Amino acid sequence: MNLIEVTENRNVTGDIKMNAAYSQFRHLLEELNKKELTPPIIETINQDVLALNATQLIGNNLKKFVRKKQLKIVSLVEKELKIVPKNHYRNMWLALGMSAFGIPIGIAFGISIGNIALLGVGLPIGLAIGMGVGSKMDKKAFEEGRQLDIELK
């Protein structure tokens, strides 16, 4: 069982950003076709593609709808099969590193010096920690063959 292809929406013809969103969605489906997917996941993805093909939305609402369906598919595949796009973990851990590591480090640094205004010093440290952890996880996913050859923007 294969994935259904996205049909060209006639409301997209002149919009460069919409063309890019549709192109990225098509490329995601092509990459997923190369992987071994289970029938329930294929069915769920096909339902999303059919909903996208049948939509009558235009403009920004259509672009949001395409991104929403793309995010839903990526999170489903990540959750069920641990297959992720390039730099997925890096982008996810960047924010987690800043909030989970950077803020506590900044608070500890600010309290130790006696000036809580130095809270922001920990943010770049947390950013670096998060990017390091995420990059390591992306490398592991690549080595295990769980990475799609697409980077979502």
C-alpha positions in Angstrom: 0.0 0.0 0.0 1.4 3.3 -1.1 0.8 6.9 0.0 -1.6 9.1 -2.0 0.0 12.0 -3.8 -0.9 15.6 -3.2 -2.8 17.1 -6.1 -2.0 20.7 -7.2 -4.4 23.2 -5.7 -5.4 25.8 -8.3 -5.3 28.5 -5.6 -1.5 28.1 -5.3 -0.3 29.0 -8.7 1.0 32.6 -8.1 2.0 32.3 -4.4 5.7 31.5 -3.9 5.4 30.6 -0.3 2.4 28.3 -0.9 4.3 26.6 -3.7 7.2 26.0 -1.3 4.9 24.6 1.4 3.3 22.2 -1.1 6.7 21.2 -2.5 8.0 20.5 1.0 4.9 18.4 1.7 5.3 16.4 -1.5 9.0 15.8 -0.7 8.0 14.6 2.8 5.6 12.1 1.3 8.3 10.9 -1.2 10.7 10.3 1.7 8.1 8.5 3.7 7.4 6.2 0.7 11.0 5.1 0.8 10.5 3.9 4.4 8.7 0.8 5.6 5.4 2.1 7.2 2.7 0.1 8.9 -0.7 -0.1 7.3 -2.4 2.0 10.1 0.1 4.7 9.6 -0.3 4.7 5.9 -4.0 4.9 6.3 -3.7 7.9 8.7 -1.3 9.7 6.3 -3.6 9.0 3.3 -6.6 10.5 5.2 -4.6 13.7 5.9 -3.5 13.9 2.2 -7.1 13.4 1.1 -8.2 16.2 3.4 -5.6 18.4 2.0 -6.6 17.6 -1.6 -10.2 18.3 -0.8 -9.8 21.6 1.0 -11.2 24.8 -0.4 -9.1 27.1 1.8 -7.1 29.8 0.2 -4.2 32.1 1.2 -2.8 32.0 4.7 -5.5 29.6 5.9 -4.4 27.1 3.3 -0.7 27.5 4.2 -1.5 27.0 7.9 -3.6 23.9 7.0 -0.7 22.4 4.9 1.8 23.0 7.8 -0.7 21.6 10.3 -1.1 18.4 8.3 2.7 18.1 7.8 3.3 18.5 11.5 0.7 15.9 12.3 2.3 13.4 9.9 5.8 14.1 11.2 4.8 13.7 14.8 2.8 10.5 14.1 5.8 8.9 12.3 8.2 10.1 15.1 5.9 8.7 17.8 5.1 5.4 16.2 8.3 4.5 14.2 10.9 6.9 15.6 11.6 8.2 12.0 12.4 11.9 12.0 13.5 14.6 9.5 17.0 16.1 9.5 17.8 18.3 12.5 14.6 17.4 14.2 16.1 16.7 17.6 18.5 19.7 17.3 15.6 22.1 16.8 13.6 20.5 19.6 16.4 20.4 22.1 17.5 24.0 21.3 14.5 25.3 23.1 14.5 22.7 25.8 18.2 23.4 26.5 17.5 27.1 27.0 14.5 26.6 29.3 15.6 23.4 31.2 19.3 24.2 31.5 19.9 27.8 30.7 17.4 29.5 33.0 18.5 27.5 36.1 22.2 28.1 35.3 21.5 31.8 34.9 19.6 31.9 38.2 22.3 30.1 40.0 24.9 32.4 38.5 22.9 35.5 39.3 22.3 34.5 42.9 25.9 33.5 43.5 27.1 37.0 42.4 24.2 38.8 44.0 22.8 40.3 40.9 19.7 38.5 39.5 20.0 40.6 36.3 22.6 38.1 35.1 19.9 35.6 34.5 20.4 35.9 30.8 23.9 34.6 31.0 22.7 31.1 31.3 20.6 31.2 28.1 23.4 30.8 25.6 24.9 28.1 27.8 21.6 26.2 27.7 21.3 26.8 24.0 24.7 25.2 23.4 23.9 22.3 25.7 20.5 21.7 23.9 22.1 21.9 20.4 24.8 19.5 21.5 22.3 16.9 22.8 20.0 17.3 19.8 22.8 17.0 17.3 24.0 13.8 19.0 20.4 12.4 18.8 20.2 13.4 15.1 23.5 11.6 14.4 22.3 8.5 16.2 19.0 8.6 14.2 21.0 8.9 10.9 23.3 6.0 11.8 20.3 3.8 12.6 18.6 4.7 9.3 15.7 6.5 11.1 16.2 9.9 9.4 14.4 11.2 6.4 16.4 13.1 3.8 14.4 16.3 4.3 14.8 19.3 6.6 11.5 21.0 7.5 11.5 24.7 7.6 
